[in-house]
Amino acid sequence: MSESIGEMILPGTYIEVRAEGLIGVGGIATGNIGIVGTANRGSLNKAVVLGSYADALAIFGTYDAWPADPSATAHLTLVRALEQAFRGGASTVHAVRVANLADGATMNTMSWTVATGGTPAFTLEATSPGTWANDIAVAVQAATDTDPIRLTLTHGRQRETHEAADAAGLAREINSESALVRASAVADGQGTAQPDTVTAASGDAVGGPDGAGAMGALIPQIAEGLALLESRAVNILIVAGYGADTVAGTVLAHLERTENDGRERIAILGTRGDALTQVEQDANAVSNKRIVLVAPGIEAGDAASDGKAVNLPPAYAAALVAGRLSGLAPHISLTNKDVPATGLTTVYSRAQQKALLGNRIMVLMQNLGFRALRGITTDTGAFTQISVRRIVDYAKAGVRKGANPYIGRLNNTRVRAALKATLDGFLAQMVQDEMLTGYELDVTATRAQEINGIAAVTLTLRPTFSIDYIRVTMILE
């Protein structure tokens, strides 16, 4: 579609501006992480964008203490995995809180009743369900001749003070300013009342449970959480706290759907454990160009236990690796890149490393710090290197983005040439950025395709391959 200027410049002379030559390819996301897990705070089954670990704590609360038997004991996973992802270098994360509840069970939201002389004026309710709000201390100070009503909320280091002349004003102030609670409508006849007491819910009415669920019992909820990420611009996927033995099938189904919808991504999963036999089981069960398996687990400080060092399984190492990968350009390999771990739960020997690489495992090793031995997927074909997978996905996203503005325009030689020029510019930049060593591109249409509004883009890519290892021959004389 062209842009026309209808003003006559000279008799019989008009100007027509054709905008096809101005179309380019805009920015493409390459390091956005998607994650699903359990938490004690935040909206359930809603994708939230996080920019830092502080955001994660503010929205999803803190994690619980690491259990003695994590494989059998239910525990919260989302924030602990986010801690590792942001430590690795993540900058944009789409996170979903899910929960596993017994049949018919509901997750309560903590509440308090604000009253005047024993008569309820309104109810306070925490901003999200879960046990996090059970620790909020609420106090109200009645009005005096010189001071208004003052209601104070304290949650850890967070403190809020709300003041007003009456119950109606106090409720409005809370709803306008509070990040911890919301106030209900004021009871009839209580708008001008002077609240003087607060009573917290007790017994079965307190906030919770958090829905951590037994490990392995959360699969339907994880699938629902992943479905919420399908429409998001996610490039790297992790499932907080769960290994490939539990979630590989669910993740594979998600990857298949998103690829078919043109929203390609890769998943970083941990193995079920560090032992070679455990790793081999997962390797034999998973072989996919979009899945990376990571081993071993990592050592980390447990904030819920005053920073005590704990051993986290490979699923949390996967979160750390995902964060590290998110900060790299698509063509930069993870091979030999440092990862900011404080320790590994197992240090493999050279022979063990070789066996793991043979099973297509991305191994973390100790060498001048902690590093990724090779940045590989579980694929046995052309997409063995993670960087190659990401380069091709980047090219597909760019071609799709560059071609989209042409849909609905004239399908003639001129417009197809403009489309080819747009895609040429994008792919040439990829060559300049060393993502590709070369490419072949053609945009064509037969007469029948012209009539049916079809333009065929034929593309051959030659990705740049990273050096996975260097052989050194030493001759001593």
N, C-alpha and C positions, 0 to 999 in steps of 0.2 A: 504494500500500500504506500503510495507516495504522498508527500506533503506538497500542497499547491498554494501558491501565492497568487490571488486573482487580480491584484491591482494592475492596470495597464500601464506599462512604463513608456512605451511608444505605441502608436497605432498598430494593432495587429501583433504586438510582442508581449509574451507572458513568460514568467519564470516558474519552473517546476523543480523542486528539490527532492531528490530520491535519497531516502535515509539509509538504504541498505549498506552503503559504504561506511556508515558510522557505527555499525553494530560490532561490538567486541565481546569478549568473555570476561565476566567479572570475577570477583574473588571466589575461591572454592575452599570450603572447610576441609581440613586434613587431619586434625587432631582432637576432634570432639569425642568424648567418652560417654557411653551409656552404661548405667549400672542399675541393678535391682537387688534389694536386700531388705532385711528387717531392722527396725529401729523402735525407739520408745517415744518418739515425738514426730509430728508432721502429718500432713494429710495422707490418707491411704489411697493407693492406686491413682496417683497423680504425678506426672513427670514435672520435676522442678529443676531449673537451671542453677547450677552452683559455679561460683568463680573462685572460691578459696575454701580451705578447711574451716575457717571461721564461719563461713556461710553454712557449711555442713552441720556444725555444732549448733548454730542458732536455729536451723530449720528442723534438724532430725535428732537433736539432743546428743547425749553422751552414750557410749557403749557400756555394757556391763563387764564385770571382772571376768577374765579368761578362765573357763572351767578346767578342772583337773582332767576330765575326760571329754574333750570337745566333740569327739565323734558321736558320743551318746547323749550329751547334755545340751539341751536347747540353749542357744545364746544369740545375742544380737550381732548382725554381721555388717550392716550397711555402713555405719560411720567408721568402723574399724578398717574396712576396705577403702573407704574414702581417704582416711588418714594416710594409707600407703600410696594411693593414687596421686594425691597432692604432693606427697613427699617426693614421688618420682618425677614430678614436673607438670602434672595436669593443670590446665587453665580453664577449660570449659567442660563441665560434666552435667549430663542429663540424668538425674537420679529419681528412682521410683521406690517408695516404701511399700512393701507388701507385708501381709500377716497371715499366719496360719492359726485359725481358731477352731475349737471343737464344734461339731455339728450343732447348730442352733445357738452357739455362744455369740456374744457381741462384745465389742471393745468399749468400755465405759470412758467417759470424759469426766475428769475431776471437777467438782462444783462446790460452791459456798453460798450460803444464804445470808444476805445483808438485811438486818432487821432494825426496827425502831421500837424499843420497849417490848420486845418479844413478838411484834407483828412484822412479818416478812415484807420488805419493800421491793427487793428485786433479787435475782440470782446471778451469781458470777459463774462462768463456765470457762475452762481452759480452752485455748485456741485450737488444740488438737487432742485426740484421744491418746491414752497411754499412761504409763506410770510416772512419766517425767514430772507431771504437774502435782503429784502427791507431795512433793517437797516444797511447794510454794507456801510461804507464810503470809497470811493475810491479816491485817490489823486495821481497825477503824477507830478514829479518835473523834468523839462527838464535838459539835460546834460549841464555841464559847462566845462570850460577849465580844471578844477581839479576833478570834480565829474561826475560819470556816470548817466544815467537816473535812477530815483528812483521812484518806484510805491509802494504806501502804502495802505494796506487794514486794516480797523478797524471794528471789530464786537464785541460790548460789551467790555469785558476785553481782547479779543483776537486781537492781532495786528501782521501783517505780513509786511515785507519790502523786495522788490525784486529789484535788481539792474542789469543793463546790459548796453552795449555800444550802442545797436541799437534795433530796434523793434523786429527783429527776435530773438535776444538773450534774450530780455525781455520775449517774449512769451514762449520760452523754459524754462526759469527760473521759470516762474509761473507754468507751467504744471508739472515741476519736484518737486516743493516745496510746493505749496499752498494747504491748506486744505479747502479753502473757494471757490475758483473759478477755472475755466479752461479757457485757451485762445484758440481761434480759429486759423486756419491757417492765416498767414500774407498775406495781399493783395498783388497782383502782383506789383512789383516795390517799395514796402514799406519795404523790408527787412532791408535796411540800414538807414531807416528814423529815426528821433529823436522825438518820441512822446512827446507832451507837453500839451495835454488836455484829459480829460475823461468826457463823457456825459452819465448820467444814463438814462435807459428806463423810460418812464412815461406813465401815463394814463392806458389804458387796457393792456399795455405790461409789467407791473411790475409783480413780483412773486405772485402766488396765483391763485384762492382761495385754502385754505388748505383742503377742502373737508370734514369738520367736519360732515356735513349733519345733518338733523333733527333727533332727537333721535327716533329710531324705523325705520328709513328709510334706514339704513345701512346694513340690513341683507344679501343681495346678496354679498356685498363686504366682510363682516365678514366670510361668507361661503368660499369665495375664499381665504381669508387669512388663515383660518383653514386648507384648503386643502394643503397649502404650508408647514404646520407643520406635515402633516401625515407621511412623511418619516424621520422626525427628531427624535432624542432620547429624547423625551419629556415624563415626568412622571406626571406633574401637569399642568393643563390647566386653563387659565383665559381669559375672554373677558373683555377688559378694559372699565369700565364705564357703562356696560349694565347688567341689571338684568335678572333673570331667566324668567320673564314673556315675555321678548323680544327674548332671544336667546336660550332658553332651547331646542327647537326642532332642531335648527341648530347644537347645541353642541351634542345632543344625536346622531344625524346622524353621526357626526364626530367620536364619541366614538365607535359607532358600527363598522365603517369601520376600525379604527385603531386596534380594538380588533381582528377582523377577519384577519388582516394582521400581527398579532403577535407584535404589538407595543402598548401594553396596557398602559392606563393612566387614571387618574381621573380628574374631572373638579370641581373647586371651584367657585360657583356662589353666588351672593348676591340676596336677595329677592327684590321685587319691592319697598318695603318701610318697615318702622318699625312697623306700626300698626298691631295688631294681625290679623285683618281681611285680610290685604294685604298678610301677611305671610301665612295665612291659604290658600289663593287662590293659591299661588305658591306651597305649600306643597301638595295640592290636585291634582295639575297638574303634579307633578314630583315625581316619585318613581323609583329610579335606583341605582344599586350597585356602579356606578361610578360617581355619582353626589352628591356633598355636598352643602347644602344651608346654607348661613350665614346670621345672623341678630344680632344686629341692625347695623346702620351705625356708622361712627366714626368721631370724630373731628380731624382736621388737620390744619396745617399752610398753607396758600396759598402764595407760593413764588412769584406769579405774582401780588400779592396785598400787598407786603412788609410784608409777614408773617402773615397777618390777619387770625384769626381763622375762619374756615368755617365748615359747616356740610356736610360731604360727605355721599352719600347713601350706602347701604350695598354692592354694587358692588365693592367699594373700600376697604371695610372691608374684602371682599373675597380676594383681592390682598394681603392685609397684612397677612391674615391667610395662603395663599399659600406660601408666603415667609417664614413664621414661620415653616410650615410643611416641606418645602424643606430642612431645616437644620436638620431634625430629621431622624434617622434611621427608616427603614420600620416598625419595631416592636415597636417603641416608640409611644405611643398614644398622641394625642393632648389634651386629657382630663386633665383639670386643669393646662395646660401649660399657662404661661404668654404670652401675645402679647403686643408689644411695641406701643400701641395706646396712644394718649395724652388725649383721652376722648371718650365717647360713646354718640351718639345722643339720645339714650333712655336707661334708666336703668330699666330693667324689675324687677317686684316683684317676690317673690318665686312662687306665684301661676301662674304668667305669664310664668315664666321659665318652670314650670312643663307642662303647656299647649303647649309650643313651643317644648319641648323635645318629647311630645306625637305626635307632627306633624313632627318629625324627622328633626328638625332644629338644626344646630350647633350654639348655643347661646354664645355670648360674654357677660361677666358679670364683675361687679366691685367687687373685693374681693382681698385685698392686692395688689392693682394694677388692671390691666385688664387681664382677663383670658378667656380661652375657657372652657365652662361648661362641655361639653362632645364632644369627637371627633367622630362624627357619620356621616354616609352617609344617603341618603334618602331611603335606602333599607329597606324592611320589613322582609328579610330572613336572610341568613347566613352571609351576608357582612354588617351588621349594623355598626360594628366598622371600622373606616378608616384604622387602623393598620392591621386588618385582610385582607382587600382588598389589601393593599400594600405588605404584606408578601406573599400572593399567587401570585401576579404579579411578585415579585422578584424571587420566586421559578420557575415560568414559564420561565422567562427570562434566568435564570441560566441553567435550563435543556435544553432550546433551544440552548443556547450558547455552552454548553458542548457537545451536541449531534451533532452539525453542522460539526465539523472536521471529523466525522466518515462517513459522506455521501460519497459514492464512494469507501469505503474500502470493504474488503471481508465481506460477511454476513455469518459468521460461528460462532461456539460456542466460539472460542477464542476471536474474535473481539467483540462479544456481551458482553462477560465477562469484557473486557476492558472498554466498554461503561458503563456498570453497575458500575464498579469501579470508573470511572470519576464522574458519577452522585452521587454515594455514598459519595465521598469525599466532593462534594459541599453541599449536604443535611446534612451531618454530621456536617459540619461547621455551617450551619444554626441552628442546634440543640445546638451546643456549644455557639452560639451567642444569644441564647434564642429567636430566631424567631419561632422555632418549638419545641414542646414537644416530637415529634416523627414522624416517617414516615414509609411507606412501599413502596418498590421499586422492580420492576421486569422487566427484559428486555428479551423478548422472540421472537421467530419466528417459525411458522410452516414451513413445507417443501415448501408449495406453496408461503409463504411469502419470504422465502429465495430466491426462484427462481425469484420473482418479486422485489427483493431488498428492502424488508420491514422489519424493526425491530420494535416491539411494546414495548413502554415504558409505563408501568402501574404504576401509582404513587398515593399514598394516603397520604395527608398531615394532620398534626394535629397542627394548628397554636397556638401560645401562646396568650391568651386573657388578656387584661389589666383590671385593677380594675376600673370600672366606678364609683362606689360610695362605701362608707364604712358606714355601719350602726353602730351607737354607742348607747349602752345601759348604762345608768348611774344609779347607785343605791346609794342613799345618806342616810346615817344613822347618 
